[in-house]
Amino acid sequence: MQINLSFDRPEDGPKSGPITVGWFLTTDKGAVLYDAPERVMFRQTNKAHSKSASRCPGVIQLESRYFYVKCPFDIHVGFGRDDKGKPHLINRAGVGSSIRGNKLNEVLMLVNEAEWRYPDRPTVQMVLPYCMIADETVYITQLSPFMHYRSNPLPGTIFGGRFPLNIWPRPLMWAFEWHEPEKDIVLKRGEPLFYCQFEGDGPDRPVQVIEAERTPELVKYMDQIGGVVNYVNQTFGLFKAAEELRPAKLLVPKTKG
């Protein structure tokens, strides 16, 4: 009789341990402006009392599952229409703006009025170079920074979104629906702009976010799937085709030095 013994632990394998998500910038232009995503953790809080919210496992679990991206610019804009009724952004900061007037529209743009969800709610978008990648199935959900308090609330809501970043790595953007266009949008550099939540194959695995190399293989894959939103309406229908094009490994940790 032959007995085969295995000392492999069932939890050891490609889906054991933390889920690793890589972040990178799609361009090096102005890279110094863009800080690394940070985990939402309110460290400097009261932990002396055993019943403090800072020590509550539920609160800690919630906070640890969100990462936030900081706003890279100081922006103060209003909404207006010209003498022909065409909507446009007004740079309220004027000559005191940290962004040159001729560069503001490269950072923050007003979406074509025909594409607004509601006729009385303008939509604006901030173009960002942040992108995420993983080598296993990971969904990213982008949502508002609801755990950070703003003394001056924004006059609207941001567009959330959810997609599989492992097969659809694309630049994230800040999209905002302006519910009260008579009120200005004021954003400060360094403040949380939005949160990212990552979901893998189970709720028990923690997530780590590391800086990734923008390798030639990754750039090529992004070129293959990039820009298709301009030509088709339902890009989610392309996931299967994208998965067939995707190399097995795209996440390469960035080396320091």
N, C-alpha and C positions, 0 to 999 in steps of 0.2 A: 504494500500500500504506500502510495506516495502522497505526502502532505506538502502543499505549497503555502508558505507563510509570506505575508506582505506586511511591511512596516510603514507603508505609505499612509499618511493620514488623509481621510477623504476631503478635509478642508483645504489641503494643499493643492494648488493648481492656479491656473490663470485667473480664476475669479475668487481667489482668497485674498485676504488682506484688504487694504483700502483701495477705493477706486481712484485712479490717477487721471486727473484732467490737466492738460497742458494749455497755457495761455501764451499768445504771442501777438506781435503787432504786424499788420500786413505791410507796413512800410516803416523805414527808419526815419523818415522825415518828421522832425519835431518830436522824436521819441522821448526826449527828456520831459515832455509835458505829461506823459501818460504813466501813472503809477501802477504798480502791480495790484491786481484784485486782492482784497483782504477779507479774512473771515470775520463775520459779525460776532464780536465778543466784547461785552461791556466789562472790562477787567477792573477798572477803578470804581468799584461799587462796594456796598456794605456786605461783608461776608461774616461779620462777627456773630450775628444771631443765626442759630441753626435753622430758623424758619424764614430767613431772608430769601427773597426771590433769586438772589445771585447764586444761591446754593441749591436751588430747586432743580432736580434732574430733568424735569420736563422743559424748563426754561433753557437750561444748558444745551439739551438736545436740539431744541428749536434753533437757537442762535448759531450753533455749530454747523448747521446744514445750509447756511446762507453765506454767500460771499458778496461783497459790494465793490462796485467800480466808482472811483471818484470822478467828479466833474473836473475836466482839465482846464476850463476857462472861466473867467468872470464875464457874465453876460447879463445885460439889462435891455430888454427889447419890449416894444409895444406893437400893437396891431393897428393898421390903418388901411385906407383905400385912397387911390389917387383920383384925379378929377374925372377919370373914365370908369371908376368903380373897381379897378383892378386891385386886389389885396396885396399888401406888402408889409414887410417888417420895418419898424422904426427903431433905430439905435438910440435909445434914451440916454446912454452914457455920453454920447457925442464925442467931443475931442478928449474927454477924460477916459474913454474906453481903452482897455488894455489890448483890444483887438482893433487893428486898423479897419476903417470903414469899408475899404474895398476888399477886405478879407473876411468880413463877417458872413457874407453869403456862401463862402466856402466851408464854413463851420456849421452854421445854422440856416436851414432853408425852409421856406414855406411850400408845402405840398400843393400841387395844382388843385385849384378849387373844385374841379370836377371829381376829384378823388376823395374829398372829405366824406366822412360817414354821415354827418349832419350838416345842412347848409349854413347853420349859424355857429358851427364849431370848427374853426380853422385847425389844420394839422401841421405841426412843424417837426422837422427831423434834424438831429445833430449827427453829423457824420463822424464815425469813430473808427480807429484802426484795430480795435480789440477783436481777437478771434480765439476760439477754443477748439481743442482737438482731444480725442481719446482713442485708444485702440480696442475698446470693447463698447458694447451698447450703452450709451449714456445720453439721457435726455437733459437738455438745459431748459429751464424756465426763467424767463426774464420778467421781473416785476418791480413795482415801486418800492423804495426804501422805507417800508412802513414802520420799522422799529426805530427809526431816527426822527426826532422831533424837529419840526421847522416852525420857528416863531412867525414866519411870514409864509403861509401855505401857498403852494402853486395854484394858479387859477384854472385847474383842470386835472386830467389824469393821464398817466403814461400808457402807451399800448404795451401790454404784455405779449408774450409769445412763448411757444414751446416747440422744440424740434430735436432730432437726434444729431448731436454734434459730431459723433464719430463718423457719420457718412455725409454730413452736410455742414462742414466747417465754413462759416461765412462771417463777415464782419458784423459785429453788433452795432446797433444804432440806438439812439434815444429818440423815440417817437412820442409826441405829446399832443393830446387833444385839448384844445383851448376852449374850455366851457364858458369862460368869462373873458372874452377878448378885449373888453374895456379895461381889464386889469393887466398890468405888465407881468412878464416872466422875468424873474430875477434868479440867476444861478451864480453860485460862488465856487471858485476853484477850491478843490479839496473836500467839498461836501459830497456825501453819497449821492450818486446820480441814479443808480438802479441796483437791484439785487440780482444775483444769479443763484438758482437752486439746481442741484444736480441729482438725477435719479438713475440708479443702476438697476441691476437685476433683483435687488432686494433692499428693504429698508434698514437692514442691520449693518451694512458696510459703511464705514466712514469715508469721507472724501478728502483727498489732498489735491491742492492746485499748485502746480509748479510752472516755471517758465520753460517754454519749449523752443527748440531751434526751428527756424523757418527754412527747412531743408529744400533742396531742389525737387525732391519727390512730392513734398507737401505743396509747394508752389504749383507744380504741374497739375496735381489733382484739383486744386482750387481753381485753376484756369479752366479745367475741363467741365467743372460744374458752375462756374461763375457766370453771372449775367443772364442766366436763363429766365429769370423772372420777367425780363423785358420781352420775351418771346412766347411764353406760355402762362396760363392762368393758375394752374394747379401744380406747383412745383413738387408737392409731396408725392405726386404720381411718378416722379423721376427717381425716387429713392432706390428702387431695385436696380435700375440701370447704373446709378452712381455707385452702388455697392459692388457691382461687377467690375467697375473700373478701378476701385480703390485698392492700393497696395495693402498687404497684410499689416505693415507697421508704418505709422506716420508720426507717432509721438516719440520725439527724441529730446531728452532733457537738455536744456541749454547749459553749456559749460562756461563757468566763470573764468575771467582772465583776459 
